[in-house]
Amino acid sequence: MSRQRRAMVFHKMQSLGNDFMVIERITQNIEITAEQIAAWADRHTGIGFDQLLIIDPPTTGDADFWYRIHNADGSEAEQCGNGTRCVAMLAQHLRLTKKDTLSWQSLAGRLETRVANAQFETTMTVPVLEPAAIPFDSAAGEALHQTEREGVSVWRLDADDETYEITPVSMGNPHAVLFLDNIFDADVDGIGARLTRHPAFPEGANIGFCQVIDQQFIRLRVYERGVDGETRACGSGACAAVVAAICHGHVGPRVKVSLPGGKLRITWPEADAPVTMAGGANLVYRGELQSGVTS
């Protein structure tokens, strides 16, 4: 029997202005290439998005779904915090599940999302601060001093005749956090482009520009790896910034993070605990593409 092609169904979603194309492959048989993703991501000739998110069947019995993330350039990413809320919302919207608490496989490890009163809380991974595991090549920088948390250092990186002080963190994907007095004056695109490709980050990094307001509130802007520019929101970046701020003694364990697209609530109770993140999600529209779906 010949296979028939039909329209591929997708959903456009956003959380705090971080926008996604989301495809579920529970009921659809779809093959997707990096070239297709890059074409769809184009905001002038395609759909336009920061990341493509895919809901796949799990490969282990203790997970509900496999959560896959692709950057706008087609490369696969390990983590997308804001995306977790969107895939959780879509899984319920499409009645792929009746559960309020969902377990997700991902390249970053196991994630969990809980739905309550139109808010979505994600239990992220335990943050990684050991340089080699981030990965961060310590030979490409200079350790300046330790933070208030033992074993966590501030590093100096030189790039294009400029010097930057960063705190590296992994939330399943690599981040560098810079603390500034005023993030609104920061050259996010210029500095971000230099640091995301710095030799200290062999897999690249998301670059966070953090301004501490008080013990429970920070402001954040993020240059996102794979997007090659500033994003309106980055959930894993918000988690990384709070982790770094706690290590420096700037904030307590519960912090509100203000990003250009909106606010998130981040909690990190202790060193060996996972980070939790709470916020909203929105379904923008449902669409169809005549592309590669077989039945």
PAZAPA-4460 file (N, C-alpha, C; in steps of 0.05 Angstrom, whole numbers, plus 32768, in hexadecimal, padded with zeros to 4 digits):
% residues 295
    n_x    n_y    n_z   ca_x   ca_y   ca_z    c_x    c_y    c_z   seq   type   mol
   8011   7FE8   8000   8000   8000   8000   8012   8019   8000     1      M     A
   800C   802C   7FEE   801C   8044   7FED   8015   8057   8004     2      S     A
   8029   8065   800D   8025   8078   8023   801A   8092   8018     3      R     A
   8006   809E   8024   7FFA   80B6   801B   8005   80CE   802B     4      Q     A
   800A   80E3   801D   8013   80FB   802B   7FFB   810C   8033     5      R     A
   7FFD   8117   804B   7FE8   8129   8055   7FF5   8141   8062     6      R     A
   7FE5   8154   806A   7FF0   816D   8076   7FFC   8167   8091     7      A     A
   8012   8173   8097   801E   8172   80B1   8012   8187   80C3     8      M     A
   8007   817F   80DA   7FFB   8192   80EC   8010   819C   8100     9      V     A
   8011   81B6   8104   8023   81C2   8118   8013   81D7   8128    10      F     A
   801F   81E0   813E   8013   81F5   814E   8028   820A   8153    11      H     A
   8020   8223   8150   8032   823A   8158   802B   8241   8174    12      K     A
   803F   8242   8186   803B   8247   81A2   8050   825B   81AC    13      M     A
   804B   8267   81C2   805E   827A   81CE   805B   827B   81EC    14      Q     A
   8071   8281   81F9   8072   8285   8215   8085   829C   821B    15      S     A
   807A   82B2   8225   808A   82CA   822B   8097   82D6   8212    16      L     A
   808A   82D1   81FB   8096   82DB   81E2   80AA   82C9   81D6    17      G     A
   80B2   82B4   81E3   80C3   829F   81D8   80B1   828D   81C8    18      N     A
   80B4   828E   81AD   80A0   8281   819C   80AA   8267   8190    19      D     A
   8097   8255   818B   809D   823A   8183   808A   8230   816D    20      F     A
   8095   821F   815C   8085   820D   814B   8085   81F2   8159    21      M     A
   806E   81E7   815F   806C   81CE   816E   805F   81B9   815D    22      V     A
   806C   81A1   815B   8061   818B   814B   805F   8173   815E    23      I     A
   8048   8166   815D   8046   814D   816C   8048   8135   8158    24      E     A
   8059   8122   8160   805C   810A   814F   8052   80F1   815D    25      R     A
   803D   80F6   816D   802F   80DF   8179   801B   80D4   8165    26      I     A
   800D   80E6   8157   7FF9   80DD   8144   8002   80E2   8127    27      T     A
   8019   80EF   8123   8023   80F5   8108   803D   80E7   8104    28      Q     A
   8041   80DD   80EC   805A   80D1   80E4   8069   80E5   80D2    29      N     A
   807D   80F3   80DE   808A   8109   80D0   80A8   8106   80D2    30      I     A
   80B5   810A   80BB   80D2   810C   80BA   80DA   8129   80B6    31      E     A
   80EC   8134   80C6   80F2   8150   80C6   8111   8153   80C3    32      I     A
   811A   8164   80B1   8136   8169   80AD   813E   8184   80B8    33      T     A
   8158   8188   80BD   8162   81A2   80C7   815D   81B8   80B3    34      A     A
   815E   81B1   8099   8159   81C5   8084   813C   81CF   8085    35      E     A
   8129   81BC   808A   810D   81C4   808C   8109   81D6   80A4    36      Q     A
   8115   81CF   80BB   8112   81DF   80D3   811B   81FC   80CE    37      I     A
   8133   81FF   80C2   813E   821A   80BD   812C   8229   80AA    38      A     A
   8120   821C   8097   810D   822A   8084   80F4   8232   8092    39      A     A
   80E9   8220   80A3   80D1   8227   80B2   80D6   823E   80C6    40      W     A
   80EE   823F   80D0   80F4   8253   80E5   80F6   826F   80DA    41      A     A
   80FA   8272   80C0   80FE   828C   80B4   80E5   829D   80B8    42      D     A
   80E8   82B4   80C4   80D0   82C5   80CA   80C6   82D4   80B2    43      R     A
   80D4   82D4   809C   80CB   82E2   8084   80BE   82CE   8070    44      H     A
   80CA   82B6   806D   80C0   82A4   8059   80B5   828A   8064    45      T     A
   80B7   8287   807F   80AC   826F   808B   8098   8275   80A0    46      G     A
   8097   8265   80B5   8084   8269   80CB   8090   827C   80E0    47      I     A
   80AA   8279   80E6   80B7   828B   80F8   80B5   8281   8115    48      G     A
   80CB   827B   8122   80CB   8273   813E   80E8   8273   8149    49      F     A
   80E9   8272   8163   8103   826F   8170   810D   8252   8170    50      D     A
   80FB   8240   8177   8101   8223   8177   80EA   8213   816B    51      Q     A
   80F1   81FC   8160   80DD   81E8   8159   80DD   81D3   8170    52      L     A
   80C5   81CD   817A   80C2   81BA   8190   80B2   81A2   8185    53      L     A
   80BB   818A   818C   80AE   8171   8182   80A6   8160   819A    54      I     A
   808D   8157   819A   8084   8144   81AE   8084   8128   81A1    55      I     A
   8096   8117   81AB   8099   80FC   81A0   8090   80E7   81B4    56      D     A
   808B   80CF   81AB   8086   80B9   81BF   809F   80B4   81CF    57      P     A
   809C   80AC   81E9   80B3   80A7   81FA   80C1   808D   81F1    58      P     A
   80DA   808B   81F9   80E9   8072   81F4   80ED   8063   820E    59      T     A
   80E3   806D   8224   80E4   805F   823E   80C8   805F   824A    60      T     A
   80C2   804B   825A   80A7   8047   8264   80A0   805B   827A    61      G     A
   80B3   8069   8286   80AD   807B   829C   80AA   8098   8293    62      D     A
   80A9   809D   8279   80A5   80B8   826F   808B   80B8   825E    63      A     A
   807E   80D0   825E   8066   80D3   824E   806C   80DA   8231    64      D     A
   8080   80EA   822D   8088   80F4   8212   80A6   80F8   8210    65      F     A
   80AF   80F9   81F8   80CB   8102   81F2   80C9   811E   81E7    66      W     A
   80D8   8130   81F3   80D8   814D   81ED   80F1   8154   81DE    67      Y     A
   80EE   815C   81C5   8105   8163   81B4   8104   8180   81AC    68      R     A
   811B   818C   81AB   811D   81A9   81A6   8131   81AE   818F    69      I     A
   8129   81BE   817C   813C   81C6   8166   813D   81E5   8165    70      H     A
   8155   81EF   8163   8158   820C   8160   8150   8215   8144    71      N     A
   814E   822F   8140   8145   8239   8126   8158   8233   810F    72      A     A
   8171   822C   8116   8184   8225   8101   8183   8207   80FA    73      D     A
   8172   81F8   8108   816F   81DC   8103   817E   81CA   8116    74      G     A
   8190   81D5   8125   81A0   81C5   8138   818E   81BD   8150    75      S     A
   8194   81A6   815B   8184   819C   8172   818F   81A7   818C    76      E     A
   817E   81B0   819D   8185   81BB   81B7   817D   81A8   81CD    77      A     A
   818B   81AB   81E4   8186   8199   81FB   816E   81A2   820C    78      E     A
   8169   81BC   820D   8157   81C6   8221   8148   81DF   8216    79      Q     A
   812F   81E2   821E   8120   81FA   8219   810A   81FC   822F    80      C     A
   810F   820C   8243   80FD   820D   825A   80E2   8218   8253    81      G     A
   80E0   822E   8244   80C6   8238   823C   80B7   8225   822B    82      N     A
   80C5   8216   821B   80B8   8202   820A   80AA   81EC   8219    83      G     A
   80B5   81E5   8231   80A8   81D0   8241   808B   81D7   8247    84      T     A
   8086   81F0   824C   806A   81F7   8252   8058   81F6   823A    85      R     A
   8064   81FC   8222   8054   81FB   820A   804D   81DE   8202    86      C     A
   8061   81CC   8204   805B   81B0   81FD   8047   81A4   8210    87      V     A
   8049   81AC   822A   8036   81A1   823E   801A   81AB   8238    88      A     A
   8018   81C5   8231   7FFE   81D0   822A   7FF2   81C2   8211    89      M     A
   8003   81BE   81FD   7FF9   81B2   81E4   7FF1   8195   81E8    90      L     A
   8001   8186   81F8   7FFA   816A   81FD   7FDE   8168   8209    91      A     A
   7FD8   817A   821B   7FBD   817A   8227   7FA8   8184   8213    92      Q     A
   7FAF   8199   8204   7F9C   81A4   81F1   7F93   8190   81DC    93      H     A
   7FA7   817F   81D3   7FA1   816B   81BE   7F97   8151   81CA    94      L     A
   7F95   8150   81E5   7F8C   8139   81F3   7F9E   8121   81EE    95      R     A
   7FB8   8127   81ED   7FCC   8111   81EB   7FD0   8104   8206    96      L     A
   7FC6   8112   821B   7FC8   8108   8236   7FB2   8114   8247    97      T     A
   7FAB   8106   825D   7F97   8111   8270   7FA5   8119   828A    98      K     A
   7FC0   8116   828B   7FCF   811B   82A3   7FD3   8139   82A7    99      K     A
   7FD5   8142   82C0   7FDD   815D   82C7   7FFA   815F   82CC   100      D     A
   8007   8149   82D2   8024   8148   82D6   8030   8135   82C1   101      T     A
   8043   8140   82B1   804E   8132   829A   806C   812F   829E   102      L     A
   8076   8117   8296   8093   8112   8297   809D   8111   827A   103      S     A
   80B3   8120   8276   80BE   8123   825B   80DB   8119   825A   104      W     A
   80E1   8109   8245   80FD   8103   823F   8107   811B   822F   105      Q     A
   8121   8121   8233   812E   8136   8223   814C   8131   8223   106      S     A
   815A   813F   8211   8177   813D   8210   8183   8147   8229   107      L     A
   8175   8159   8238   8180   8164   8251   817A   8152   8268   108      A     A
   816B   813D   8264   8163   812B   827B   8145   812C   827E   109      G     A
   813B   8120   8294   811F   811E   8299   8114   8139   82A4   110      R     A
   80FD   8141   8298   80EF   815A   82A0   80D3   8152   82A9   111      L     A
   80C7   8163   82B9   80AB   815F   82C2   809C   8179   82C0   112      E     A
   8084   8178   82B5   8073   8190   82B5   8059   818B   82C4   113      T     A
   8050   819F   82D3   8037   819D   82E1   8025   81B4   82D9   114      R     A
   800C   81AE   82D5   7FF9   81C2   82CC   7FE5   81C8   82E2   115      V     A
   7FE2   81E2   82E8   7FCE   81EA   82FD   7FC6   8207   82F8   116      A     A
   7FAC   820B   82F5   7FA1   8226   82F2   7FAE   8236   82DC   117      N     A
   7FB0   8229   82C4   7FBB   8236   82AC   7FD9   823D   82AF   118      A     A
   7FE6   8234   82C4   8002   8238   82C7   8011   821D   82C5   119      Q     A
   8029   821E   82BB   8038   8206   82B7   8052   8208   82C6   120      F     A
   8057   81F4   82D7   8070   81F3   82E6   8081   81DC   82DC   121      E     A
   809A   81E2   82D5   80AD   81CE   82CB   80C2   81C8   82E0   122      T     A
   80C6   81AF   82E6   80DE   81A7   82F6   80F4   81A1   82E2   123      T     A
   8108   81B3   82E2   811E   81B1   82D0   8133   819E   82DB   124      M     A
   814A   819D   82CF   8160   818C   82D9   816E   819A   82F0   125      T     A
   817E   818A   82FE   8190   8196   8312   81A6   81A5   8304   126      V     A
   81AB   81BE   830B   81BF   81CE   82FC   81DB   81C2   82FF   127      P     A
   81EB   81C5   82EA   8206   81BB   82E9   8219   81D3   82EB   128      V     A
   822C   81D2   82FE   823E   81E9   8302   825B   81E1   82FE   129      L     A
   8260   81C7   82FB   827C   81BD   82F5   8283   81C5   82D9   130      E     A
   8298   81D5   82D4   829E   81DF   82B9   829F   81CA   82A3   131      P     A
   82AC   81B4   82A7   82AF   81A0   8292   8295   8194   828A   132      A     A
   8282   8193   829C   8268   8187   8296   8254   819A   8289   133      A     A
   825B   81B4   8288   8248   81C8   827E   8242   81C5   8260   134      I     A
   8255   81C2   824D   8272   81C3   8250   827D   81DF   824E   135      P     A
   8292   81E4   825F   82A0   81FD   825F   82BE   81F6   8261   136      F     A
   82CE   8200   824E   82EA   81FA   824D   82F9   820F   825E   137      D     A
   8301   8207   8276   830E   821A   8288   8328   8224   827E   138      S     A
   8335   8215   826B   834F   821E   8260   834C   8236   824E   139      A     A
   8333   823C   8245   832E   8252   8234   8327   826C   8243   140      A     A
   8325   826A   825D   831F   8281   826E   8331   8283   8286   141      G     A
   832B   8295   8298   833B   8298   82B0   8328   8299   82C8   142      E     A
   832C   8288   82DC   831C   8289   82F4   8324   82A1   8305   143      A     A
   8311   82B2   830B   8316   82CA   831A   8313   82C6   8338   144      L     A
   82FC   82BB   8340   82F6   82B7   835C   82DE   82A4   835F   145      H     A
   82DB   8299   8376   82C4   8288   837B   82AC   8299   8384   146      Q     A
   8294   828E   837E   827C   829B   8388   8278   8293   83A5   147      T     A
   8262   829B   83B1   825C   8293   83CD   8257   8275   83CF   148      E     A
   8250   8268   83B8   824C   824B   83B9   8266   823D   83B2   149      R     A
   8270   822C   83C3   8289   821F   83BF   828A   820F   83A5   150      E     A
   82A0   8212   8397   82A4   8203   837E   829A   8211   8365   151      G     A
   828D   8228   8368   8283   8237   8351   8293   8250   834E   152      V     A
   829F   8254   8336   82B1   826A   8331   82A6   827E   831D   153      S     A
   82AF   8296   831F   82AB   82AB   830A   82C3   82A9   82F8   154      V     A
   82BE   82AA   82DE   82D3   82A7   82CA   82D5   82C0   82B9   155      W     A
   82EE   82C6   82B1   82F2   82DC   829E   82F6   82D0   8282   156      R     A
   82E8   82DB   826F   82EB   82D4   8253   82F3   82EC   8244   157      L     A
   8306   82E9   8232   830F   82FF   8221   8304   82FA   8205   158      D     A
   82F9   830F   81F9   82EE   830C   81DD   82EF   8327   81D0   159      A     A
   82FC   8328   81B9   82FD   8341   81A9   8306   8359   81B9   160      D     A
   831C   8354   81C8   8329   8369   81D8   8317   8373   81EF   161      D     A
   8303   8364   81F6   82F2   836B   820D   82F3   8354   8221   162      E     A
   82EE   835B   823A   82EF   8347   8250   82D4   8345   825D   163      T     A
   82CB   832C   8262   82B0   8328   826E   82B3   8314   8285   164      Y     A
   82A3   8319   829A   82A2   8307   82B1   8288   82F8   82B0   165      E     A
   828B   82DE   82AF   8273   82CD   82AC   8272   82B6   82C1   166      I     A
   825A   82AD   82C6   8256   8295   82D7   824A   8280   82C5   167      T     A
   8258   826A   82BF   824C   8255   82AE   823A   8242   82BD   168      P     A
   8224   823B   82B1   8210   8229   82BD   8204   8218   82A6   169      V     A
   81FE   81FF   82AC   81EF   81EF   829A   81D4   81E7   82A6   170      S     A
   81BF   81EB   8296   81A4   81E2   829D   819C   81CB   828A   171      M     A
   81B0   81BB   8283   81AD   81A7   826D   81B6   81B3   8253   172      G     A
   81B9   81CD   8252   81C6   81DB   823C   81D8   81F1   8248   173      N     A
   81ED   81F9   823A   8201   820B   8247   81F8   8229   8247   174      P     A
   81FE   8236   825D   81F8   8253   8260   8210   8261   826C   175      H     A
   8213   827B   8266   8226   828D   8273   8215   82A4   827D   176      A     A
   8218   82AB   8297   8209   82C0   82A3   821C   82D7   82AA   177      V     A
   8215   82EF   82A1   8223   8308   82A7   8212   8319   82B9   178      L     A
   821D   8324   82CF   820E   8336   82E0   8215   8352   82DA   179      F     A
   8200   8363   82D5   8203   837E   82CD   81F2   8390   82DE   180      L     A
   81FA   83AA   82E0   81EA   83BD   82F0   81D1   83C6   82E1   181      D     A
   81D3   83C5   82C6   81BC   83CE   82B5   81BC   83BD   829C   182      N     A
   81AA   83AA   8299   81AA   8399   8281   819E   83A8   8269   183      I     A
   8190   83BE   826D   8184   83CC   8257   8199   83D9   8245   184      F     A
   81B0   83DF   8251   81C6   83EB   8242   81D9   83D7   8235   185      D     A
   81D4   83BD   823A   81E6   83A8   8232   81E5   83A4   8213   186      A     A
   81FC   839F   8207   81FD   8397   81EB   81F9   8379   81E9   187      D     A
   81E0   8371   81EC   81DA   8354   81EE   81E2   8346   81D4   188      V     A
   81DC   8351   81BD   81E3   8343   81A4   8201   8342   819F   189      D     A
   820F   8358   81A5   822B   8358   81A0   823B   8346   81B3   190      G     A
   8236   8349   81CD   8244   8339   81E1   823B   831C   81DF   191      I     A
   8221   8318   81DB   8217   82FD   81D8   8223   82EE   81C1   192      G     A
   8226   82FB   81AA   8232   82EE   8193   824F   82E7   8198   193      A     A
   825D   82F7   81A7   8279   82F1   81AD   827C   82DA   81C0   194      R     A
   826B   82DA   81D5   826F   82C6   81EA   8262   82AB   81E3   195      L     A
   824D   82AB   81D4   8240   8291   81CD   8252   827F   81BD   196      T     A
   8265   828B   81AE   8278   827B   819E   8294   827C   81AA   197      R     A
   8297   8284   81C3   82B1   8285   81CF   82BC   8269   81D2   198      H     A
   82D7   8266   81CF   82E3   824B   81D2   82DD   823E   81ED   199      P     A
   82D6   824D   8201   82D0   8242   821B   82B7   8231   821A   200      A     A
   82A6   8235   8206   828D   8226   8204   828E   8216   81EA   201      F     A
   8298   81FD   81EC   829B   81ED   81D3   8281   81E7   81C5   202      P     A
   826A   81E7   81D4   8250   81E2   81C8   823F   81FC   81C6   203      E     A
   824D   8213   81C9   823E   822C   81CA   8231   8230   81E5   204      G     A
   8224   8247   81E8   8216   824D   8201   8201   8262   81FD   205      A     A
   81ED   8262   820F   81DA   8278   8211   81E6   828C   8224   206      N     A
   81E4   82A5   821D   81F1   82BA   822D   81DC   82CB   823B   207      I     A
   81DC   82CA   8256   81C9   82D9   8266   81D4   82F2   8272   208      G     A
   81C5   8308   826F   81CD   8322   827A   81BA   8328   8291   209      F     A
   81C4   8326   82AA   81B3   8326   82C2   81B7   833F   82D3   210      C     A
   81A1   834B   82DB   81A1   8362   82ED   8192   835B   8306   211      Q     A
   819F   835A   831D   8192   8353   8336   8184   836C   8341   212      V     A
   816A   836A   8347   815B   8380   8352   815A   837D   8371   213      I     A
   8153   8366   837A   8153   8360   8397   8155   8342   839B   214      D     A
   8152   8338   83B3   8155   831C   83B9   8140   830A   83AC   215      Q     A
   812B   8316   83A1   8116   8305   8395   810F   830D   8378   216      Q     A
   811F   831E   836C   8118   8329   8352   8131   8330   8342   217      F     A
   8132   8325   8329   8148   832C   8316   813C   8332   82FB   218      I     A
   814B   8342   82EB   8144   8347   82D0   8159   8338   82BE   219      R     A
   8150   832F   82A7   8161   831E   8296   815C   8322   8279   220      L     A
   8172   8324   826A   8171   8322   824C   8183   830B   8244   221      R     A
   817B   82FE   822E   818A   82E6   8226   8190   82E6   8208   222      V     A
   81AA   82E1   8202   81B2   82DC   81E6   81B1   82BE   81E3   223      Y     A
   81A1   82B4   81D1   819C   8297   81CF   81AD   8289   81BA   224      E     A
   81BB   8275   81C2   81CA   8263   81B0   81B7   8256   819C   225      R     A
   81BE   8256   8183   81AD   8249   816E   8199   825C   8162   226      G     A
   8191   8271   8171   8180   8286   8167   8191   829C   815C   227      V     A
   81AA   829F   8167   81BD   82B3   815F   81B1   82CF   8163   228      D     A
   81A7   82D4   817A   819C   82EE   8181   818E   82EE   819B   229      G     A
   8185   8305   81A4   8176   8307   81BD   815B   82FB   81BA   230      E     A
   8152   82EC   81CE   8137   82E1   81CE   8127   82EF   81E3   231      T     A
   810D   82F0   81DF   80FC   82FE   81F2   80FA   82F0   820D   232      R     A
   80FF   82D6   820D   80FF   82C7   8226   810F   82AD   8222   233      A     A
   811B   82A4   8238   812A   828B   8237   8126   827E   8252   234      C     A
   8116   8268   8254   8111   825C   826D   8129   8250   827A   235      G     A
   8139   8241   826B   8151   8235   8276   8165   824B   827E   236      S     A
   8165   8261   826E   8176   8278   8275   816E   8285   828F   237      G     A
   8154   8286   8294   814A   8292   82AD   8153   8280   82C5   238      A     A
   8151   8266   82C1   815A   8253   82D6   8178   8256   82DB   239      C     A
   8188   8258   82C5   81A5   825A   82C8   81AC   8274   82D7   240      A     A
   819E   828A   82D0   81A4   82A4   82DD   819E   82A3   82FA   241      A     A
   8188   8296   8302   8181   8294   831E   8195   8283   832D   242      V     A
   819D   826D   8321   81B1   825B   832D   81CB   826B   8332   243      V     A
   81D4   827A   831D   81ED   828A   8320   81E9   829F   8336   244      A     A
   81D2   82AC   8336   81CD   82C1   834A   81CD   82B6   8366   245      A     A
   81C2   829E   836A   81C2   8291   8384   81DF   828B   838C   246      I     A
   81EE   8280   8379   820A   827A   837F   821A   8293   8388   247      C     A
   8213   82AA   837D   8220   82C3   8384   8215   82CE   839E   248      H     A
   81FF   82C3   83A8   81F3   82CE   83C0   81E2   82E7   83BB   249      G     A
   81DA   82EB   83A1   81CB   8303   839A   81AD   82FF   83A0   250      H     A
   81A3   82E7   839F   8186   82E2   83A2   8181   82CA   83B4   251      V     A
   8168   82C7   83BC   815F   82AF   83CB   8156   8299   83B9   252      G     A
   814A   8284   83C4   8143   826C   83B5   812B   826F   83A3   253      P     A
   811A   8284   83A7   8102   8289   8396   8105   82A4   838A   254      R     A
   8105   82A5   836F   810B   82BE   8361   80F7   82C2   834A   255      V     A
   80EE   82DB   8346   80DF   82E3   832F   80F3   82EE   831A   256      K     A
   80F1   82E4   8302   8103   82ED   82EC   80F3   82FC   82D7   257      V     A
   80FB   8315   82D2   80EE   8325   82BE   80FE   8325   82A4   258      S     A
   80F2   831A   828F   80FE   831A   8274   80EF   832D   8262   259      L     A
   80FA   8334   824B   80EB   8346   8239   80CF   833C   8232   260      P     A
   80CB   8321   8232   80B0   8316   822B   809E   8312   8242   261      G     A
   80A8   8314   825B   8096   8310   8272   80A6   8305   828A   262      G     A
   8098   82F9   829D   80A4   82F1   82B6   80A1   82D3   82BB   263      K     A
   80B6   82C8   82C8   80B6   82AC   82D1   80BC   82AB   82EE   264      L     A
   80B3   8296   82FB   80B9   8291   8317   80CC   8279   8319   265      R     A
   80E4   827D   8324   80F8   8269   8325   80FE   8262   8342   266      I     A
   8101   8248   8348   8108   823F   8363   811F   822B   8361   267      T     A
   8133   822F   8372   8149   821C   8375   814F   821A   8393   268      W     A
   8144   8206   83A0   8145   8204   83BE   8160   81FD   83C9   269      P     A
   816F   81EC   83BB   8189   81E3   83C5   819A   81D8   83AE   270      E     A
   81B4   81D5   83B4   81C8   81CF   839F   81C2   81B6   838E   271      A     A
   81B8   81A1   839B   81B4   8188   838D   8198   8184   8383   272      D     A
   8188   8199   8385   816C   8198   837D   8168   81A2   8360   273      A     A
   8153   8198   8352   814D   81A4   8338   8142   81C0   833B   274      P     A
   8143   81CF   8326   8137   81EA   8325   811A   81E7   831B   275      V     A
   8108   81F6   8326   80ED   81F6   831C   80E6   8212   8311   276      T     A
   80D6   8212   82FC   80CF   822A   82EE   80B1   822B   82E8   277      M     A
   80A4   8241   82EE   8087   8243   82EA   8081   825B   82D8   278      A     A
   806D   8257   82C6   8065   826D   82B5   804E   8263   82A3   279      G     A
   8046   8274   8290   8030   826D   827E   8039   8264   8263   280      G     A
   8025   825E   8252   8029   8256   8236   8011   825D   8226   281      A     A
   8014   8261   820C   7FFE   8269   81FB   7FFF   825A   81E0   282      N     A
   7FE7   8251   81D8   7FE4   8246   81BD   7FDB   825D   81AB   283      L     A
   7FEB   8262   8196   7FE6   8278   8184   7FD3   8270   816D   284      V     A
   7FDB   825A   815F   7FCA   8250   8149   7FD2   8234   8142   285      Y     A
   7FC0   8226   8134   7FC5   820C   8128   7FCA   8210   810A   286      R     A
   7FDD   8202   80FF   7FE3   8204   80E2   7FE8   81E9   80D6   287      G     A
   7FE9   81E9   80BB   7FEF   81D1   80AC   8003   81D7   8096   288      E     A
   8015   81C3   8092   8029   81C5   807C   8027   81AC   806B   289      L     A
   8029   81B0   8051   802A   8199   803F   8047   818F   803E   290      Q     A
   804E   817F   8053   806B   8179   8055   806F   815F   8064   291      S     A
   8076   814A   8056   8082   8132   8062   8072   8121   8075   292      G     A
   8058   8124   8077   8049   8113   8089   803D   80FB   8079   293      V     A
   8042   80E3   8083   8038   80CC   8075   8025   80BC   8086   294      T     A
   8013   80AD   807A   8001   809D   8089   7FFB   8083   8079   295      S     A
***
